[in-house]
Amino acid sequence: MKKLICALLASMLLCTALPSIAMAAQDTFTLLVYMCGTDLESQGGLASMDLKEMVRSNVPKGGNVTVYVQTGGTKRWHVDGITNRQAERWTVSNRGLQLEESVGRVNMGDGAALTDFLKSGISRYPADRYGLIFWDHGAGPAAGICYDEISGDSLNMAEVYGAFQSASKLKNYRKFAFVGFDACLMASFEVACHLEPFADYLIASEELEPGTGWDYSDWLPRLAANPAISIEELGPVIVDGFIRASRAQDPSEYATLSVTDLSKLGPLQMALEGLATSLEGQITGGNLMGISRIRQNVRSMGEISDSASDLLDVTYYARIFQQFDSTHAKAVAKALKDAVVYNRHTNNLTNLSGLTVLVPYSTRATISQSLPRYDAYGLFPAHASFVKGLAQSMSAGSFTFSSTAVQQQSLSQAQSDWYSGGGGYSGSLLDLLLGGWEEDSYGNEGYGQPGIDIEDSVDDSWFTQEEPEALDSGDWEQGPTGLPSDQQDSAFSLDDFLSSIFGDEIDTGDLDDSAFAFEDDADAGTDDGAPSASQDDQDFAGDDGTETDPFSQAQGDYAYVVALNEEELQHLAKAEAALMMDVSDPDFECYVDLGYVEDALVDWSTGKIYGLFDGTWPSLAGQMVCMYDQISNENYTRSLIPVTVNGEPQYLLVVFDQENPSGSVIGYTQGYTEAGMPVRGYTRLKRGDVVIPQYELLYWDENDEQQSEPFEGDPITVGSSGSIGFEYAQVEGDADYAYGFCLTDIFGDYQFTDFITLSY
């Protein structure tokens, strides 16, 4: 009898459960797409391509998934039926595009337009869950998203926050399942803070996005088939499809995308606020020197020779500044690996852990214009204060180097002087300080491997062995010195810091605490470099981690030396060797700037700077050119050559990798638009394109002030192969060259040394 009763109860429970299961399968999802087409559409038709992908994704018309798109912000659409220069709203299904509403001439870069679109989507298509994708250019939390090429306006994060805040008052509003950015540079801590009250997940890219963007035909069918799919499952599908499509489109391109659980943002926010307070305390306490030197030698995301986002990977940011506050730095690393639940990048990128954070350097003079919008709602006050303080401190100072004479020495004499002066450690002090961090500790992998859970892979042993103590707001309250309470008595000592990491393995006797500088950036390149890692980079560490002779790889017969005094050494942030072609005549001294070479060694114990120029230089179709590294790591280097292509200012892209060890021109990019938005992807050269190398002509006026004017090289016409020959070649022998150093001080300003004349 008991068995019969139990069987009946089980049957009743099963019947009761079945309707719930059926209802769960009927969950509804409204996906909103704010598609500001801008020049990406008018010049390349990229938005139209993604609309076609959406149509082909087999979203049933009238089904449980609604795709609601607002188009606008561009001068011309490449899809018949979409009105140019106006905003329209559509539903997208397997039946095509269905016009729902025309809203006329709308500024897509205005917060009111976004607010109205969110309200329209939620009111027209109420659902159990919502998602939102921003489609356009992205430029990070300070510069914003969705540049409207008609109005010249773009959304800032304060406007995005305000739009969500207004939409959240609607009756049908629910917290968004995810907010995604099919745009560049939007996977940042600050963006996450602005979205945390309104969304469960953020899906975005730390770096520049390829022109192809997200692959909607890969993940949208999955959502259409199962509207109840969790973002924990859907997010990795979006990321994997994006990486796969990017590599299939162009193996020379790079891409990254991450999924961040915004419900886990609190500990990261707390740790970053604490670290920011410590760093600002260092600046107000007189250690701008230490902060600035580190910052200047780390490359930011989306960097071009004349523009940068100033966004650093969050884990790398904690890594480079951890000596000032190891407790909060370690907490940052731990909190980030909890918050970023999925992160992928192509194997030509390194040092990416899922989110970035703004640390000004290149934008120090202009960042004040965006600061009122950067944290208008006080979401990260300590970090915003650090950003403001660093920018203001760097912009307010100045220094002049007076010891600028360049002497020529034989290579053997320079080598003897180096070691007799106790040269000891000759590589990047940044690499030394961070030597305990393994590349794999980011928990990321290159394309071709399945995505992994960061929590299972990040090794944070590079800080300390003990677990961080629990943090609360009291951990970053400022004491009388302006430093965090738990940091006031811990004055930084380079000797102590190095010893704590390496024990007796490193002799720090020759390293001055006041001059702990960092020659190389995070990716082993320079802000403005020349020979790539696959060419003549100096590698000063042996396989066992011990130092090798920095002169052993020198190809020339001579070294060129500048000796700084103690005060100058303390104000030096970095030194780069510079080469110019002398085009002077008897009445006028002037030079063609050829850029910077990565052959400068700094002895931070004696103040001597050594240059090892060997007489070779980047050459394009036999013509010497300026070249700057954009990305440089052990797998991949992408460099930029300033040119015009058919009369328009562009950068040629030169890639060095396993397939192209000597370098290959893959195409060109504008870099950043006039509106300050980074360009997605690049354009391939074609037969008949006319490429003209661009240079700067340097001269000095009657007041001995340095001046510059643009200068053009000889035209190069692209042949039937669609490519241009590139190589490192001996410099042209019919001219004299001026070789010296560009010295950058801790305030970010640069000064040339004297130059020595070389002939070949």
Beta strands, then each sheet from edge to edge (+ up, - down):
strand 1: 29-36
strand 2: 65-72
strand 3: 87-93
strand 4: 96-104
strand 5: 129-135
strand 6: 145-147
strand 7: 154-155
strand 8: 178-182
strand 9: 201-204
strand 10: 256-261
strand 11: 311-313
strand 12: 340-345
strand 13: 356-358
strand 14: 407-410
strand 15: 558-563
strand 16: 572-582
strand 17: 590-597
strand 18: 600-603
strand 19: 608-611
strand 20: 616-620
strand 21: 623-624
strand 22: 628-632
strand 23: 637-645
strand 24: 648-656
strand 25: 664-669
strand 26: 690-700
strand 27: 706-712
strand 28: 716-717
strand 29: 726-730
strand 30: 736-745
strand 31: 750-752
strand 32: 756-759
sheet 1: 4+ 3- 2+ 1+ 5+ 8+ 9+ 10- 12+
sheet 2: 6+ 7-
sheet 3: 11+ 13-
sheet 4: 14+ 15- 19+ 18-
sheet 5: 22+ 23- 26+ 17- 16+ 30- 31+
sheet 6: 22+ 23- 26+ 17- 16+ 30- 32+
sheet 7: 21+ 20- 29+
sheet 8: 22+ 23- 24+ 25-
sheet 9: 22+ 23- 26+ 27-
sheet 10: 22+ 23- 26+ 28-
end
